[in-house]
Amino acid sequence: MDLTIYPIGTFIEQPYSEEELRDRLLDIRFAAQSLELAVNNLDEFQLNTAYREGGWTVKQVVHHLADSHMNAFIRCKLAITEDNPTIKPYDQNTWVNTPDATNVPINVSITLLHALHIRWHELFKNLNEQDFQRTVMHPEYKRQMTLWFILGLYAWHGKHHTAQIQSLRDRMNW
Ligand code: NI
């Protein structure tokens, strides 16, 4: 495994437990705070540096998190309000290159993530074990994803990209 790409490893779904739930809810609750700390005091040059050779810049990583988590939040709302709805995939590499991302400073996406994760955390924390078995259908992977899987995946996803930025800072002594 390339630790530059996967500084905390790849996502592995864990079985449902109260302890696992508590930890993953904390990840969701504090994702924006962690990201904000990871980019603290980076200058424009540093923000426009790729976190690895050929990878996204720090700025793109931040905007990607906003894109990704907005989509994921809506998938969760659909899973709760409809019966196994089919979700809409999107091209994440194209999304980081639209003007709302390229022309906007990262603090806008961080502010968005602060607000979004308060809503998302509130949504997740009011679900019971049975609710977490509700599903969406992913048409490309041709598989159902439970809300439990989505919680774990996006708890991991926030930490994954935040760790990419932290490991860049470590390597560059920033
Ligand atoms: Ni990602």
Residues whose N, C-alpha, C, O or C-beta is under 5 A from the ligand:
A	BS01	NI	none
